[in-house]
């Protein structure tokens, strides 16, 4: 039986067919849907959203050391968080198959940077697999489990945004149960990497890498497609699909088992063609190694290393190679008259009230990764710097201790607080900081699609669980001033933030209100603007609410967008805004 599946759906199916028994991850586009689809098989597979990627990786690692077949899922920046356990698990090795499904985001569609996960595979000295479509995503995951068990090594399966979210036909198979019993063997020399044992593990890692290189050269996941031998292209992942369209007659070496480098296969291919071109997305990972083998090749001088590749991008590359004029870009006619649509907080977003209250103060605001990142844009303009998950708290403390002349406010979301914000808060309390920290708790992990987290009281498996209190964690970290507010109450929000900014000690504010988009219901009654009473002061437009239209002579409220949060009514000084009847 065959189905049309996205790459993420196919990875979930591959995990099911491979006999995976447990899966751990943290949501992050473009990887999120792997676990969201895998949980459909929860009768056979335990699935969880972990507090962060490091925890997910460690939980999966222990299960694999005990013989279970596992996957862990994350986006590329999530592997940064999980890098610590990755680098030591490669020494310990595994008993059951272990696959880290890591989704890169070329072009930064939903990420703060571009990274090439292949470097982590080389850094950790473990195999990496790169599917080019959904069918390969399923098959490669199964193969990665097999390779992992054969060589007792953790593995990485790297996808990209285009592979994760594109759809293609996938042949479905049956589940193959793991024959191993899940029991951690008592073996200190194997599982305890103190220096005296780790030195021996290190030698085994190098031998394993050599064995894996030979495996890669003979793997069916790497194949040569001989055609016109005047040009041979070495490529991998989604770039293979573009290569086949732009150079349909060229010979191709497609690498699916991309690291350790299949040196024998690369040499064989290069010897059979007149010229070699390397086409890869992001870094010159393959090209650098191929040149190191003494093989003359072209690559980065024609194929860009920044942003996402596409057919049109590679058509330009081909034109450069052939010494021809670059093909003229065809304008997209239907887009010419469309207005700009900058990203904004949704109508009724509870974060809006917090940013509006902060706009009354000349403070530095350190932000974080989430919906509230949009507080940086006009008209709110109330966020000054973003670095990484949890950085909203730690950066606030750093600025404070560096002698920043202005008061510093750090903002994180609820899921981000649980992910990596707690240690930063602990740092502030322990080292006598004075920052004001705001957790905008909208009761979900909103930006990645409304996943549950430790504060929602629900697991990925759909089971009720403990609802972890941010307030109690704040107290436990040593923060004495902890206050919870309703961000839809504008007067109180302004009052509380002013009081906490004036305090000569650290404080924690929890802005608690559910995301209307997840709740799928109005916050309250819709509002309307009486055009006769309105003085056109445009104060309501300072909220940046998409439901308030400022294009006419006077502001007006779009009834199709308004969710009834009431913030506009509260800040209108002339009583022009009221509830609809």
VOZATOR-608405 format. One record per residue (C-alpha): residue number from 1; y, x, z. Coordinates in steps of 0.05 Angstrom, whole numbers. Layout:
k: NUM; v: Y; u: X; w: Z;
...
END
This chain:
k: 1; v: 0; u: 0; w: 0;
k: 2; v: 70; u: 25; w: -16;
k: 3; v: 138; u: 7; w: 13;
k: 4; v: 210; u: 25; w: -2;
k: 5; v: 233; u: 65; w: 58;
k: 6; v: 292; u: 106; w: 79;
k: 7; v: 279; u: 178; w: 99;
k: 8; v: 286; u: 160; w: 172;
k: 9; v: 238; u: 102; w: 166;
k: 10; v: 189; u: 147; w: 130;
k: 11; v: 193; u: 199; w: 185;
k: 12; v: 176; u: 145; w: 235;
k: 13; v: 117; u: 123; w: 193;
k: 14; v: 95; u: 195; w: 187;
k: 15; v: 96; u: 204; w: 262;
k: 16; v: 54; u: 141; w: 269;
k: 17; v: 3; u: 163; w: 217;
k: 18; v: -1; u: 233; w: 247;
k: 19; v: -24; u: 206; w: 313;
k: 20; v: 40; u: 222; w: 351;
k: 21; v: 35; u: 195; w: 422;
k: 22; v: 105; u: 205; w: 448;
k: 23; v: 175; u: 213; w: 420;
k: 24; v: 239; u: 233; w: 454;
k: 25; v: 309; u: 237; w: 427;
k: 26; v: 383; u: 225; w: 432;
k: 27; v: 421; u: 182; w: 382;
k: 28; v: 464; u: 217; w: 331;
k: 29; v: 478; u: 200; w: 258;
k: 30; v: 442; u: 213; w: 212;
k: 31; v: 379; u: 218; w: 256;
k: 32; v: 385; u: 155; w: 299;
k: 33; v: 341; u: 108; w: 259;
k: 34; v: 279; u: 152; w: 266;
k: 35; v: 266; u: 130; w: 338;
k: 36; v: 294; u: 60; w: 325;
k: 37; v: 239; u: 51; w: 273;
k: 38; v: 186; u: 88; w: 312;
k: 39; v: 193; u: 41; w: 371;
k: 40; v: 163; u: -13; w: 326;
k: 41; v: 97; u: 23; w: 339;
k: 42; v: 107; u: 22; w: 415;
k: 43; v: 35; u: -2; w: 426;
k: 44; v: 12; u: 66; w: 403;
k: 45; v: 73; u: 111; w: 416;
k: 46; v: 117; u: 120; w: 477;
k: 47; v: 191; u: 125; w: 456;
k: 48; v: 253; u: 140; w: 495;
k: 49; v: 327; u: 154; w: 490;
k: 50; v: 335; u: 214; w: 535;
k: 51; v: 402; u: 229; w: 569;
k: 52; v: 413; u: 287; w: 520;
k: 53; v: 377; u: 329; w: 468;
k: 54; v: 359; u: 385; w: 517;
k: 55; v: 323; u: 336; w: 562;
k: 56; v: 289; u: 304; w: 502;
k: 57; v: 266; u: 372; w: 476;
k: 58; v: 240; u: 394; w: 544;
k: 59; v: 201; u: 330; w: 555;
k: 60; v: 170; u: 335; w: 486;
k: 61; v: 155; u: 409; w: 497;
k: 62; v: 116; u: 396; w: 561;
k: 63; v: 77; u: 340; w: 529;
k: 64; v: 59; u: 384; w: 470;
k: 65; v: 37; u: 441; w: 517;
k: 66; v: -10; u: 391; w: 549;
k: 67; v: -40; u: 373; w: 481;
k: 68; v: -2; u: 311; w: 461;
k: 69; v: 26; u: 303; w: 391;
k: 70; v: 101; u: 293; w: 397;
k: 71; v: 166; u: 291; w: 360;
k: 72; v: 237; u: 299; w: 385;
k: 73; v: 297; u: 274; w: 344;
k: 74; v: 370; u: 295; w: 341;
k: 75; v: 426; u: 312; w: 293;
k: 76; v: 446; u: 383; w: 278;
k: 77; v: 496; u: 391; w: 335;
k: 78; v: 442; u: 363; w: 382;
k: 79; v: 399; u: 424; w: 367;
k: 80; v: 455; u: 466; w: 396;
k: 81; v: 445; u: 429; w: 462;
k: 82; v: 369; u: 438; w: 457;
k: 83; v: 372; u: 512; w: 436;
k: 84; v: 356; u: 538; w: 505;
k: 85; v: 286; u: 507; w: 511;
k: 86; v: 273; u: 519; w: 436;
k: 87; v: 280; u: 594; w: 443;
k: 88; v: 229; u: 598; w: 499;
k: 89; v: 180; u: 545; w: 473;
k: 90; v: 170; u: 590; w: 413;
k: 91; v: 141; u: 641; w: 463;
k: 92; v: 98; u: 592; w: 501;
k: 93; v: 73; u: 557; w: 439;
k: 94; v: 41; u: 488; w: 440;
k: 95; v: -27; u: 456; w: 441;
k: 96; v: -11; u: 389; w: 409;
k: 97; v: 32; u: 383; w: 347;
k: 98; v: 107; u: 390; w: 361;
k: 99; v: 160; u: 372; w: 310;
k: 100; v: 235; u: 372; w: 322;
k: 101; v: 265; u: 325; w: 270;
k: 102; v: 336; u: 351; w: 260;
k: 103; v: 385; u: 317; w: 213;
k: 104; v: 441; u: 359; w: 183;
k: 105; v: 505; u: 326; w: 158;
k: 106; v: 533; u: 364; w: 97;
k: 107; v: 602; u: 337; w: 82;
k: 108; v: 612; u: 317; w: 155;
k: 109; v: 605; u: 242; w: 142;
k: 110; v: 598; u: 230; w: 216;
k: 111; v: 602; u: 298; w: 250;
k: 112; v: 652; u: 347; w: 277;
k: 113; v: 624; u: 406; w: 238;
k: 114; v: 575; u: 429; w: 185;
k: 115; v: 514; u: 468; w: 207;
k: 116; v: 452; u: 494; w: 172;
k: 117; v: 392; u: 483; w: 217;
k: 118; v: 351; u: 533; w: 177;
k: 119; v: 384; u: 588; w: 217;
k: 120; v: 353; u: 561; w: 280;
k: 121; v: 284; u: 566; w: 250;
k: 122; v: 295; u: 639; w: 233;
k: 123; v: 328; u: 651; w: 301;
k: 124; v: 269; u: 620; w: 338;
k: 125; v: 217; u: 648; w: 289;
k: 126; v: 185; u: 581; w: 275;
k: 127; v: 169; u: 541; w: 212;
k: 128; v: 217; u: 493; w: 180;
k: 129; v: 201; u: 438; w: 130;
k: 130; v: 251; u: 406; w: 82;
k: 131; v: 233; u: 341; w: 48;
k: 132; v: 270; u: 320; w: -14;
k: 133; v: 257; u: 245; w: -10;
k: 134; v: 225; u: 192; w: 34;
k: 135; v: 155; u: 203; w: 9;
k: 136; v: 159; u: 276; w: 26;
k: 137; v: 191; u: 260; w: 93;
k: 138; v: 128; u: 223; w: 114;
k: 139; v: 80; u: 274; w: 85;
k: 140; v: 118; u: 334; w: 110;
k: 141; v: 119; u: 307; w: 181;
k: 142; v: 44; u: 299; w: 180;
k: 143; v: 37; u: 369; w: 152;
k: 144; v: 84; u: 397; w: 205;
k: 145; v: 40; u: 368; w: 259;
k: 146; v: -21; u: 401; w: 228;
k: 147; v: 14; u: 469; w: 220;
k: 148; v: 40; u: 464; w: 291;
k: 149; v: -30; u: 454; w: 319;
k: 150; v: -62; u: 505; w: 274;
k: 151; v: -14; u: 561; w: 295;
k: 152; v: 4; u: 533; w: 364;
k: 153; v: 78; u: 535; w: 345;
k: 154; v: 136; u: 487; w: 351;
k: 155; v: 163; u: 466; w: 283;
k: 156; v: 228; u: 438; w: 255;
k: 157; v: 233; u: 385; w: 201;
k: 158; v: 303; u: 388; w: 171;
k: 159; v: 333; u: 328; w: 136;
k: 160; v: 403; u: 316; w: 111;
k: 161; v: 446; u: 253; w: 110;
k: 162; v: 425; u: 239; w: 38;
k: 163; v: 350; u: 245; w: 53;
k: 164; v: 356; u: 207; w: 118;
k: 165; v: 390; u: 147; w: 88;
k: 166; v: 366; u: 144; w: 16;
k: 167; v: 306; u: 101; w: -1;
k: 168; v: 245; u: 115; w: -44;
k: 169; v: 174; u: 91; w: -51;
k: 170; v: 126; u: 114; w: 4;
k: 171; v: 50; u: 106; w: 3;
k: 172; v: 27; u: 82; w: 71;
k: 173; v: -36; u: 109; w: 104;
k: 174; v: -76; u: 97; w: 167;
k: 175; v: -63; u: 126; w: 235;
k: 176; v: -104; u: 187; w: 255;
k: 177; v: -111; u: 189; w: 330;
k: 178; v: -102; u: 255; w: 367;
k: 179; v: -172; u: 278; w: 388;
k: 180; v: -144; u: 321; w: 444;
k: 181; v: -140; u: 299; w: 517;
k: 182; v: -71; u: 307; w: 547;
k: 183; v: -81; u: 356; w: 604;
k: 184; v: -39; u: 417; w: 619;
k: 185; v: -86; u: 476; w: 625;
k: 186; v: -78; u: 520; w: 686;
k: 187; v: -58; u: 585; w: 652;
k: 188; v: 0; u: 623; w: 683;
k: 189; v: -1; u: 679; w: 631;
k: 190; v: 5; u: 627; w: 576;
k: 191; v: 57; u: 580; w: 604;
k: 192; v: 100; u: 621; w: 653;
k: 193; v: 146; u: 668; w: 613;
k: 194; v: 166; u: 716; w: 667;
k: 195; v: 180; u: 784; w: 636;
k: 196; v: 111; u: 814; w: 648;
k: 197; v: 78; u: 757; w: 609;
k: 198; v: 136; u: 743; w: 561;
k: 199; v: 130; u: 814; w: 532;
k: 200; v: 60; u: 798; w: 508;
k: 201; v: 82; u: 730; w: 482;
k: 202; v: 136; u: 765; w: 441;
k: 203; v: 83; u: 806; w: 404;
k: 204; v: 44; u: 742; w: 388;
k: 205; v: 107; u: 709; w: 360;
k: 206; v: 114; u: 765; w: 308;
k: 207; v: 41; u: 762; w: 288;
k: 208; v: 45; u: 686; w: 282;
k: 209; v: 107; u: 693; w: 238;
k: 210; v: 70; u: 739; w: 190;
k: 211; v: 11; u: 691; w: 187;
k: 212; v: 58; u: 633; w: 174;
k: 213; v: 91; u: 670; w: 117;
k: 214; v: 24; u: 677; w: 82;
k: 215; v: 11; u: 603; w: 96;
k: 216; v: 77; u: 585; w: 65;
k: 217; v: 62; u: 625; w: 1;
k: 218; v: -2; u: 585; w: -8;
k: 219; v: 23; u: 518; w: 16;
k: 220; v: 21; u: 457; w: -30;
k: 221; v: 90; u: 440; w: -2;
k: 222; v: 118; u: 497; w: -44;
k: 223; v: 107; u: 491; w: -118;
k: 224; v: 127; u: 522; w: -184;
k: 225; v: 146; u: 476; w: -241;
k: 226; v: 143; u: 520; w: -304;
k: 227; v: 187; u: 500; w: -362;
k: 228; v: 239; u: 540; w: -400;
k: 229; v: 233; u: 610; w: -370;
k: 230; v: 302; u: 633; w: -391;
k: 231; v: 327; u: 604; w: -325;
k: 232; v: 289; u: 595; w: -260;
k: 233; v: 319; u: 556; w: -203;
k: 234; v: 298; u: 563; w: -130;
k: 235; v: 317; u: 503; w: -89;
k: 236; v: 298; u: 457; w: -32;
k: 237; v: 312; u: 391; w: 2;
k: 238; v: 356; u: 340; w: -33;
k: 239; v: 385; u: 394; w: -78;
k: 240; v: 319; u: 393; w: -116;
k: 241; v: 334; u: 322; w: -140;
k: 242; v: 402; u: 343; w: -167;
k: 243; v: 374; u: 405; w: -200;
k: 244; v: 323; u: 363; w: -239;
k: 245; v: 379; u: 321; w: -268;
k: 246; v: 429; u: 376; w: -283;
k: 247; v: 379; u: 428; w: -309;
k: 248; v: 321; u: 384; w: -334;
k: 249; v: 291; u: 440; w: -376;
k: 250; v: 294; u: 497; w: -326;
k: 251; v: 234; u: 525; w: -289;
k: 252; v: 238; u: 508; w: -215;
k: 253; v: 210; u: 536; w: -150;
k: 254; v: 215; u: 478; w: -101;
k: 255; v: 208; u: 500; w: -28;
k: 256; v: 187; u: 447; w: 22;
k: 257; v: 157; u: 497; w: 71;
k: 258; v: 220; u: 539; w: 69;
k: 259; v: 212; u: 586; w: 128;
k: 260; v: 179; u: 634; w: 141;
k: 261; v: 199; u: 654; w: 70;
k: 262; v: 141; u: 650; w: 21;
k: 263; v: 154; u: 720; w: -6;
k: 264; v: 93; u: 725; w: -51;
k: 265; v: 110; u: 659; w: -85;
k: 266; v: 183; u: 678; w: -93;
k: 267; v: 165; u: 745; w: -125;
k: 268; v: 115; u: 711; w: -172;
k: 269; v: 167; u: 660; w: -194;
k: 270; v: 223; u: 711; w: -203;
k: 271; v: 177; u: 755; w: -245;
k: 272; v: 163; u: 697; w: -292;
k: 273; v: 235; u: 679; w: -310;
k: 274; v: 294; u: 716; w: -342;
k: 275; v: 348; u: 694; w: -293;
k: 276; v: 344; u: 666; w: -222;
k: 277; v: 393; u: 615; w: -194;
k: 278; v: 389; u: 593; w: -121;
k: 279; v: 413; u: 522; w: -107;
k: 280; v: 416; u: 503; w: -34;
k: 281; v: 460; u: 460; w: 9;
k: 282; v: 507; u: 493; w: 59;
k: 283; v: 492; u: 567; w: 75;
k: 284; v: 462; u: 619; w: 28;
k: 285; v: 400; u: 622; w: 71;
k: 286; v: 350; u: 631; w: 14;
k: 287; v: 396; u: 671; w: -30;
k: 288; v: 409; u: 724; w: 22;
k: 289; v: 334; u: 734; w: 33;
k: 290; v: 318; u: 735; w: -41;
k: 291; v: 370; u: 789; w: -53;
k: 292; v: 340; u: 827; w: 6;
k: 293; v: 273; u: 826; w: -30;
k: 294; v: 307; u: 865; w: -87;
k: 295; v: 309; u: 805; w: -133;
k: 296; v: 372; u: 796; w: -174;
k: 297; v: 397; u: 724; w: -169;
k: 298; v: 458; u: 681; w: -175;
k: 299; v: 478; u: 629; w: -124;
k: 300; v: 540; u: 624; w: -83;
k: 301; v: 586; u: 647; w: -139;
k: 302; v: 568; u: 583; w: -176;
k: 303; v: 543; u: 535; w: -123;
k: 304; v: 592; u: 517; w: -67;
k: 305; v: 570; u: 527; w: 5;
k: 306; v: 619; u: 477; w: 35;
k: 307; v: 607; u: 402; w: 34;
k: 308; v: 552; u: 360; w: 5;
k: 309; v: 521; u: 376; w: -63;
k: 310; v: 515; u: 323; w: -116;
k: 311; v: 501; u: 317; w: -190;
k: 312; v: 574; u: 323; w: -208;
k: 313; v: 583; u: 384; w: -164;
k: 314; v: 524; u: 418; w: -198;
k: 315; v: 549; u: 398; w: -266;
k: 316; v: 610; u: 439; w: -250;
k: 317; v: 565; u: 496; w: -228;
k: 318; v: 527; u: 494; w: -294;
k: 319; v: 592; u: 493; w: -333;
k: 320; v: 615; u: 556; w: -296;
k: 321; v: 548; u: 591; w: -309;
k: 322; v: 551; u: 573; w: -383;
k: 323; v: 624; u: 595; w: -390;
k: 324; v: 646; u: 525; w: -410;
k: 325; v: 704; u: 483; w: -388;
k: 326; v: 691; u: 442; w: -325;
k: 327; v: 674; u: 370; w: -342;
k: 328; v: 734; u: 324; w: -331;
k: 329; v: 729; u: 281; w: -270;
k: 330; v: 724; u: 208; w: -288;
k: 331; v: 771; u: 165; w: -246;
k: 332; v: 739; u: 108; w: -208;
k: 333; v: 780; u: 50; w: -235;
k: 334; v: 762; u: -1; w: -183;
k: 335; v: 788; u: 44; w: -126;
k: 336; v: 856; u: 59; w: -155;
k: 337; v: 892; u: -1; w: -126;
k: 338; v: 856; u: -4; w: -59;
k: 339; v: 900; u: 10; w: 2;
k: 340; v: 883; u: 68; w: 49;
k: 341; v: 837; u: 48; w: 105;
k: 342; v: 844; u: 99; w: 161;
k: 343; v: 793; u: 92; w: 217;
k: 344; v: 816; u: 50; w: 276;
k: 345; v: 787; u: 21; w: 339;
k: 346; v: 756; u: -47; w: 327;
k: 347; v: 792; u: -112; w: 344;
k: 348; v: 784; u: -124; w: 419;
k: 349; v: 759; u: -53; w: 434;
k: 350; v: 767; u: -42; w: 509;
k: 351; v: 788; u: 30; w: 497;
k: 352; v: 853; u: 6; w: 467;
k: 353; v: 882; u: -16; w: 534;
k: 354; v: 869; u: 53; w: 565;
k: 355; v: 903; u: 90; w: 509;
k: 356; v: 962; u: 42; w: 510;
k: 357; v: 971; u: 55; w: 585;
k: 358; v: 966; u: 130; w: 574;
k: 359; v: 1021; u: 126; w: 521;
k: 360; v: 1071; u: 114; w: 578;
k: 361; v: 1059; u: 184; w: 605;
k: 362; v: 1074; u: 254; w: 578;
k: 363; v: 1005; u: 282; w: 591;
k: 364; v: 952; u: 324; w: 554;
k: 365; v: 890; u: 284; w: 538;
k: 366; v: 825; u: 320; w: 524;
k: 367; v: 776; u: 277; w: 486;
k: 368; v: 704; u: 274; w: 466;
k: 369; v: 654; u: 252; w: 413;
k: 370; v: 652; u: 176; w: 408;
k: 371; v: 691; u: 115; w: 385;
k: 372; v: 748; u: 135; w: 430;
k: 373; v: 760; u: 196; w: 385;
k: 374; v: 801; u: 146; w: 344;
k: 375; v: 853; u: 147; w: 400;
k: 376; v: 880; u: 209; w: 366;
k: 377; v: 908; u: 169; w: 308;
k: 378; v: 973; u: 129; w: 301;
k: 379; v: 999; u: 86; w: 330;
k: 380; v: 961; u: 103; w: 395;
k: 381; v: 966; u: 179; w: 384;
k: 382; v: 941; u: 191; w: 454;
k: 383; v: 887; u: 244; w: 446;
k: 384; v: 902; u: 317; w: 436;
k: 385; v: 838; u: 358; w: 430;
k: 386; v: 764; u: 347; w: 418;
k: 387; v: 709; u: 399; w: 421;
k: 388; v: 639; u: 373; w: 436;
k: 389; v: 597; u: 325; w: 478;
k: 390; v: 620; u: 331; w: 550;
k: 391; v: 678; u: 375; w: 531;
k: 392; v: 728; u: 320; w: 548;
k: 393; v: 717; u: 334; w: 622;
k: 394; v: 706; u: 409; w: 621;
k: 395; v: 767; u: 422; w: 576;
k: 396; v: 811; u: 382; w: 622;
k: 397; v: 790; u: 428; w: 679;
k: 398; v: 801; u: 490; w: 637;
k: 399; v: 872; u: 470; w: 619;
k: 400; v: 887; u: 453; w: 691;
k: 401; v: 863; u: 520; w: 716;
k: 402; v: 898; u: 557; w: 660;
k: 403; v: 964; u: 531; w: 686;
k: 404; v: 980; u: 476; w: 636;
k: 405; v: 1048; u: 450; w: 656;
k: 406; v: 1032; u: 378; w: 641;
k: 407; v: 983; u: 334; w: 677;
k: 408; v: 915; u: 334; w: 643;
k: 409; v: 871; u: 274; w: 630;
k: 410; v: 799; u: 279; w: 605;
k: 411; v: 765; u: 221; w: 570;
k: 412; v: 691; u: 211; w: 556;
k: 413; v: 647; u: 151; w: 541;
k: 414; v: 591; u: 126; w: 586;
k: 415; v: 534; u: 154; w: 544;
k: 416; v: 572; u: 220; w: 536;
k: 417; v: 582; u: 223; w: 611;
k: 418; v: 507; u: 218; w: 623;
k: 419; v: 494; u: 266; w: 565;
k: 420; v: 536; u: 325; w: 588;
k: 421; v: 595; u: 301; w: 629;
k: 422; v: 567; u: 303; w: 699;
k: 423; v: 565; u: 379; w: 704;
k: 424; v: 638; u: 383; w: 683;
k: 425; v: 657; u: 332; w: 736;
k: 426; v: 619; u: 373; w: 787;
k: 427; v: 657; u: 434; w: 765;
k: 428; v: 724; u: 400; w: 777;
k: 429; v: 703; u: 379; w: 848;
k: 430; v: 671; u: 445; w: 866;
k: 431; v: 728; u: 489; w: 840;
k: 432; v: 784; u: 446; w: 867;
k: 433; v: 811; u: 420; w: 801;
k: 434; v: 864; u: 365; w: 797;
k: 435; v: 847; u: 331; w: 731;
k: 436; v: 844; u: 257; w: 722;
k: 437; v: 780; u: 237; w: 687;
k: 438; v: 770; u: 171; w: 652;
k: 439; v: 702; u: 145; w: 632;
k: 440; v: 710; u: 90; w: 581;
k: 441; v: 647; u: 52; w: 596;
k: 442; v: 634; u: 1; w: 541;
k: 443; v: 562; u: -10; w: 565;
k: 444; v: 529; u: 22; w: 504;
k: 445; v: 524; u: 83; w: 460;
k: 446; v: 571; u: 50; w: 410;
k: 447; v: 588; u: 99; w: 355;
k: 448; v: 516; u: 112; w: 334;
k: 449; v: 497; u: 39; w: 332;
k: 450; v: 494; u: 10; w: 402;
k: 451; v: 435; u: 46; w: 433;
k: 452; v: 419; u: 39; w: 507;
k: 453; v: 433; u: 95; w: 557;
k: 454; v: 421; u: 106; w: 632;
k: 455; v: 479; u: 59; w: 648;
k: 456; v: 456; u: -2; w: 609;
k: 457; v: 394; u: -20; w: 650;
k: 458; v: 349; u: -23; w: 588;
k: 459; v: 302; u: 28; w: 556;
k: 460; v: 288; u: 40; w: 482;
k: 461; v: 221; u: 6; w: 493;
k: 462; v: 258; u: -58; w: 512;
k: 463; v: 241; u: -53; w: 586;
k: 464; v: 289; u: -67; w: 643;
k: 465; v: 303; u: -6; w: 686;
k: 466; v: 351; u: 24; w: 737;
k: 467; v: 424; u: 17; w: 719;
k: 468; v: 454; u: 84; w: 738;
k: 469; v: 523; u: 79; w: 771;
k: 470; v: 577; u: 124; w: 744;
k: 471; v: 617; u: 109; w: 807;
k: 472; v: 561; u: 134; w: 853;
k: 473; v: 551; u: 196; w: 810;
k: 474; v: 625; u: 211; w: 816;
k: 475; v: 622; u: 205; w: 891;
k: 476; v: 559; u: 248; w: 894;
k: 477; v: 595; u: 302; w: 853;
k: 478; v: 649; u: 305; w: 906;
k: 479; v: 704; u: 263; w: 875;
k: 480; v: 737; u: 224; w: 931;
k: 481; v: 784; u: 182; w: 887;
k: 482; v: 739; u: 136; w: 846;
k: 483; v: 766; u: 71; w: 818;
k: 484; v: 739; u: 19; w: 768;
k: 485; v: 785; u: -23; w: 726;
k: 486; v: 783; u: -77; w: 673;
k: 487; v: 818; u: -49; w: 611;
k: 488; v: 836; u: -119; w: 588;
k: 489; v: 881; u: -126; w: 649;
k: 490; v: 940; u: -88; w: 622;
k: 491; v: 984; u: -91; w: 683;
k: 492; v: 930; u: -65; w: 730;
k: 493; v: 907; u: -12; w: 680;
k: 494; v: 978; u: 15; w: 675;
k: 495; v: 985; u: 14; w: 751;
k: 496; v: 919; u: 49; w: 765;
k: 497; v: 929; u: 104; w: 714;
k: 498; v: 1000; u: 117; w: 740;
k: 499; v: 974; u: 122; w: 812;
k: 500; v: 917; u: 169; w: 795;
k: 501; v: 962; u: 214; w: 753;
k: 502; v: 1009; u: 219; w: 813;
k: 503; v: 953; u: 240; w: 860;
k: 504; v: 950; u: 314; w: 879;
k: 505; v: 874; u: 315; w: 874;
k: 506; v: 821; u: 300; w: 822;
k: 507; v: 804; u: 228; w: 807;
k: 508; v: 753; u: 188; w: 767;
k: 509; v: 773; u: 124; w: 732;
k: 510; v: 718; u: 80; w: 703;
k: 511; v: 744; u: 32; w: 650;
k: 512; v: 689; u: -19; w: 646;
k: 513; v: 683; u: -72; w: 592;
k: 514; v: 628; u: -86; w: 542;
k: 515; v: 636; u: -69; w: 468;
k: 516; v: 651; u: -136; w: 433;
k: 517; v: 615; u: -112; w: 371;
k: 518; v: 550; u: -105; w: 410;
k: 519; v: 561; u: -170; w: 449;
k: 520; v: 573; u: -207; w: 383;
k: 521; v: 621; u: -256; w: 417;
k: 522; v: 695; u: -264; w: 430;
k: 523; v: 725; u: -234; w: 492;
k: 524; v: 768; u: -295; w: 501;
k: 525; v: 808; u: -346; w: 462;
k: 526; v: 840; u: -323; w: 398;
k: 527; v: 915; u: -310; w: 398;
k: 528; v: 972; u: -331; w: 352;
k: 529; v: 1044; u: -308; w: 343;
k: 530; v: 1099; u: -360; w: 342;
k: 531; v: 1144; u: -336; w: 286;
k: 532; v: 1204; u: -374; w: 313;
k: 533; v: 1200; u: -339; w: 381;
k: 534; v: 1180; u: -270; w: 356;
k: 535; v: 1238; u: -221; w: 358;
k: 536; v: 1203; u: -172; w: 311;
k: 537; v: 1205; u: -117; w: 363;
k: 538; v: 1137; u: -94; w: 337;
k: 539; v: 1112; u: -77; w: 407;
k: 540; v: 1046; u: -111; w: 391;
k: 541; v: 1036; u: -65; w: 331;
k: 542; v: 1035; u: -5; w: 379;
k: 543; v: 965; u: -28; w: 400;
k: 544; v: 938; u: -9; w: 331;
k: 545; v: 895; u: -72; w: 330;
k: 546; v: 868; u: -88; w: 261;
k: 547; v: 875; u: -162; w: 276;
k: 548; v: 951; u: -156; w: 279;
k: 549; v: 982; u: -154; w: 209;
k: 550; v: 1049; u: -120; w: 204;
k: 551; v: 1058; u: -125; w: 129;
k: 552; v: 1101; u: -188; w: 130;
k: 553; v: 1171; u: -201; w: 155;
k: 554; v: 1143; u: -208; w: 225;
k: 555; v: 1075; u: -190; w: 255;
k: 556; v: 1020; u: -242; w: 248;
k: 557; v: 949; u: -247; w: 277;
k: 558; v: 890; u: -252; w: 230;
k: 559; v: 846; u: -307; w: 258;
k: 560; v: 785; u: -278; w: 223;
k: 561; v: 792; u: -212; w: 261;
k: 562; v: 819; u: -232; w: 329;
k: 563; v: 767; u: -232; w: 385;
k: 564; v: 814; u: -256; w: 439;
k: 565; v: 822; u: -194; w: 483;
k: 566; v: 893; u: -216; w: 500;
k: 567; v: 924; u: -147; w: 503;
k: 568; v: 978; u: -166; w: 452;
k: 569; v: 998; u: -227; w: 493;
k: 570; v: 1004; u: -185; w: 556;
k: 571; v: 1052; u: -134; w: 525;
k: 572; v: 1095; u: -183; w: 487;
k: 573; v: 1161; u: -186; w: 525;
k: 574; v: 1185; u: -251; w: 493;
k: 575; v: 1126; u: -298; w: 502;
k: 576; v: 1115; u: -304; w: 427;
k: 577; v: 1040; u: -295; w: 432;
k: 578; v: 995; u: -349; w: 460;
k: 579; v: 924; u: -374; w: 458;
k: 580; v: 904; u: -418; w: 400;
k: 581; v: 887; u: -490; w: 415;
END
